[in-house]
Amino acid sequence: MSKETVRINNQIKAKELRVIGLSGENFGVISRDEALSKASEQGEDLIEISPNAKPPVAKIMNYGKFLYDQKKKQKVAKAKTHTVEVKSVQIKLATGEHDLGLKAKRASKWLSEGNRVKLELYLRGREKYLEENFLKDRLNRILNLITEEYNIADPVKKIPKGFAMIIEKKK
């Protein structure tokens, strides 16, 4: 709920509201004017919490405290989100077994962190015209070395510089 969409006191347009008191007590469905008078008696604001409900729900509380609570909730929600990055591992046709092992180890680490991994087989010059099954087998060599369990998110496909595929952690 953003600052602009929250209506307080006289900005509330609904004739009847379901009102919740300062300590959480339910006043039931009462008129807007009655709710405003109850709020002013307690020295607080009337804040429209759920404008789409029938009838709309309003709460009697301090507007500053309400905004503080909203910001706090948003901060907690933002901290819990995890963005998934697509990390990239590039191999060439002549990449040795040891180097493949190191790249597979790095890919396994990224998968365990929850990131997706894009495996790219780069081809130069005449290598681009080799048999497609042979090239896909070269890409599968690294898949056999990855220790983390994975799903293939995007199967092997041809890109201008060779072949690429995307894998992600198995759920």
VEXMARZA-548025 format. One record per atom (N, C-alpha, C): residue in one letter; x negated, z, y. Coordinates in steps of 0.02 Angstrom, whole numbers, plus 50000, padded with zeros to 5 digits. Layout:
AXZY;...
END
This chain:
M499575000049942;M500005000050000;M499555000050062;S499604994950104;S499164994650163;S499484998250221;K499084999250273;K499305003150331;K499894999850366;E499904993050367;E500434989550402;E501114990050367;T501124990450301;T501754990350265;T502084997250262;V501715002450279;V501995009250276;V502395010450340;R503025012250331;R503445013750389;R503515021350394;I503475023850455;I503555031050465;I504085032350518;N504405038150513;N504905040650560;N505415035350580;N505425033450644;N505945028950670;N505845021650649;Q505285019950618;Q505165013150595;Q505565011650531;I505785016750497;I506165015950435;I506845013050452;K507035007550419;K507655004050436;K508235005850391;A508115008350331;A508645009750283;A509105015250309;K509745014550296;K510245019550319;K510215025850275;E510115024950209;E510075030650164;E509405030550128;L509135036450116;L508475037150083;L508505042550030;R508105041649978;R507995047049930;R507385050849957;V507485057149975;V506965060850011;V506645066149966;I505975066349969;I505585071349934;I505275075949986;G505335082449976;G505095087350025;G504345088250024;L504115092750067;L503405094150076;L503075096950013;S503435101349978;S503145104349917;S503395100949854;G503675094949860;G503885091049802;G504615091749783;E504995095849820;E505705096649803;E506105090349821;N506615088949783;N507015082949792;N507645084749831;F507725081549890;F508325082649931;F508885077949911;G508755073149868;G509255068349847;G509335062749897;V509895059249893;V510015053549937;V510375056249999;I510035055650057;I510335057850120;I510235052450173;S510585053150230;S510535048150282;S509845048550316;R509655043150348;R509005042850382;R508955048050437;D509495048750476;D509485053550532;D509395060650507;E509735062350452;E509685069050423;E508965070250397;A508675065050366;A507995065650341;A507495066450398;L507595062850452;L507155063450511;L507195070450541;S507815073250544;S507885079950572;S507555085150526;K507605084250459;K507255088850413;K506505088550423;A506245082450432;A505525081650441;A505295084850507;S505675083850560;S505475086750625;S505545094350624;E506015097150585;E506075104450579;E505425107350550;Q505145103750501;Q504535106150467;Q503895104050505;G503975100150558;G503405097950598;G502985092650563;E503295088750519;E502945083550482;E503255076750495;D502985071450464;D503235064650471;D503655062850410;L504095057950419;L504475055150364;L504145048450348;I503875047850287;I503495041850268;I503865038250212;E503975031750221;E504305027750170;E503785026050115;I503875029150057;I503395028350002;I503535022049961;S504165021149943;S504365015449901;S504935011649934;P504775006749977;P505295003250014;P505734998649972;N505504996449913;N505884991749872;N506374995049825;A506355001649819;A506805005249774;A507505005249804;K507995006449762;K508695006849785;K508945013949773;P509065018149821;P508865017649892;P508125018949899;P507825016849956;P507105017849967;P506915025249963;V506305026549939;V506065033349932;V505625035049992;A505755040950022;A505355043250079;A505115050350064;K504545052050093;K504255058650081;K504105061950148;I504235068450150;I504085072250211;I503375075050202;M502905072550244;M502215075050242;M501845072650304;N501235075150313;N500815073250370;N500565066150358;Y500635061850409;Y500435054850402;Y499685054150393;G499295058150427;G498565057950420;G498355059750349;K498675064750320;K498525066750251;K498715061150203;F499275057950216;F499505052350175;F498985046750175;L498735044850234;L498225039550239;L497585041650203;Y497395047950210;Y496795050550176;Y496865049850100;D497455051850074;D497575051450002;D497555044149978;Q497845039650018;Q497845032550000;Q497135029749995;K496715031450045;K496025029150046;K495645031949986;K495775038149970;K495445041449913;K495635037949848;K496285036249840;K496515032749779;K496185025849774;Q496135022349830;Q495825015749830;Q495085016049812;K494745021249837;K494045022149823;K493925023449748;V494355027649719;V494295029149647;V494435022849606;A494945018949625;A495115012849590;A494555007749594;K494235007349653;K493685002649663;K493085004549620;A492955011149615;A492395013449575;A492485012049501;K493115011849477;K493255010649406;K493215003349387;T493254998749435;T493234991649418;T492524989549401;H492464985049354;H491814982449333;H491864974849335;T491454971849378;T491464964549382;T491024961749327;V491274956649294;V490904953449240;V490504947749270;E489844948149260;E489404942949284;E489244938149227;V489084932049245;V488854927349195;V488094926749203;K487734929549155;K487004929249155;K486794922849119;S486214920349134;S486004914049105;S485344914649067;V485324911649008;V484714911248968;V484574903748958;Q483974901648978;Q483794894648972;Q483264893848919;I483394889148873;I482884887548823;I482764880048824;K482184878148798;K482014871048793;K481934869448719;L481894863248704;L481854860848635;L481254863848598;A480694864648633;A480084867048600;A479964874548609;T480474878348630;T480384885548639;T480214888748571;G479684892648570;G479454895648508;G479894901348485;E479804903448421;E480214908748391;E480144915348428;H479524917048448;H479414923448482;H479784923548549;D479714918148586;D480064917748651;D480824917848641;L481064914548589;L481784914748574;L482004921948560;G481584925648523;G481734932548507;G481794936848570;L481344935748618;L481364939448681;L481994937748721;K482154931348723;K482754929248760;K483394931848726;A483394931948660;A483964934548623;A484044942048635;K483484945648639;K483494952848653;K483804954048722;R483604950048772;R483864950648839;R484614949048840;A484814943848804;A485514941948800;A485924947548767;S485644950648714;S485994956148680;S486094962048728;K485594963448769;K485654968848818;K486204967448868;W486234961248893;W486754959348941;W487444959748909;L487504957648847;L488144958048812;L488364965248805;S487894969748788;S488074976848779;S488294979948845;E488064977348902;E488274979648968;E488954976848987;G489224972148948;G489884969348962;G489864962748999;N489274959949010;N489224953549046;N489304947748997;R489484942049025;R489494935848986;R488804932748990;V488614928948940;V487954925748939;V488044918148929;K487734914448973;K487754907048968;K487084904948937;L487134901848879;L486534899248845;L486464891848861;E485894889948889;E485794883048909;E485184880148873;L485284874448842;L484734870748810;L484554865048858;Y483974865748891;Y483754860548938;Y483384855148901;L483554848948917;L483244843148886;L482914838848940;R482324836248924;R481964832048971;R481874825048941;G481934820148983;G481774813248964;G482104810948900;R481694808848851;R481954806148788;R482324811248746;E482194817648758;E482524822948719;E483294822448724;K483534819848780;K484254819348791;K484594814548742;Y484204810048711;Y484494804948668;Y484404806648594;L484164812648577;L484104814648508;L484804815748478;E484824816248413;E485474817148378;E485804823648402;E486454823248417;E486814828948445;E486834834948399;N486924833948334;N486944839548286;N486274843248284;F485724839548288;F485064842548290;F484994847048352;L485224844548409;L485174848448471;L485604854748469;K486214854148440;K486654859948434;K486354865148387;D486014862848334;D485664867548289;D485114871248326;R484764867948372;R484244871248412;R484554876748455;L485154875548481;L485504880548522;L485744886248478;N485944884748416;N486184889948370;N485624894548346;R484994892348352;R484434896648331;R484444903248369;I484584902948434;I484584909048474;I485194913348457;L485754910148439;L486354913948420;L486224918348359;N485824915948312;N485664919748252;N485234925848267;L484874925748323;L484424931248340;L484764936648383;I485354935248410;I485704940148452;I485984945748408;T485814951948425;T486004957748383;T486704960248399;E486934959548460;E487594961948480;E488134957248452;E488724960148434;E489274955948411;E489574952248472;Y489734945848462;Y489984941848518;Y490524937048496;N490894934648546;N491384929248537;N491134923348578;I491294917448556;I491124911448595;I491684910248645;A491544911548709;A492054910748761;A492144903448779;D491594899748780;D491614892648797;D491164889048748;P491424884748705;P491014881648653;P490474876948682;V490034874748639;V489474870448660;V489764864048691;K489514862648751;K489704856248782;K489124853248819;K489154846848828;K488614843148860;K488654844148935;I488084845648964;I488014846149037;I487484841049057;P487424839449121;P486934834249141;P486224835549118;K486014841749114;K485324843249094;K485244844949021;G485784844648981;G485734846248910;G486384848748881;F486364854748850;F486954857848820;F487014865048844;A487634867548847;A487744874448868;A488344877348832;M488334884048824;M488904887648796;M488904894648826;I489494897748826;I489564904548853;I489804909148798;I489474914948792;I489684919948744;I489854926348781;E490284930548750;E490474936948779;E490504942148725;K490494948448744;K490504953948696;K491164953948658;K491134955348593;K491734955648552;K492114961948570;K492764961248579;K493174966948599;K493414970748538;
END
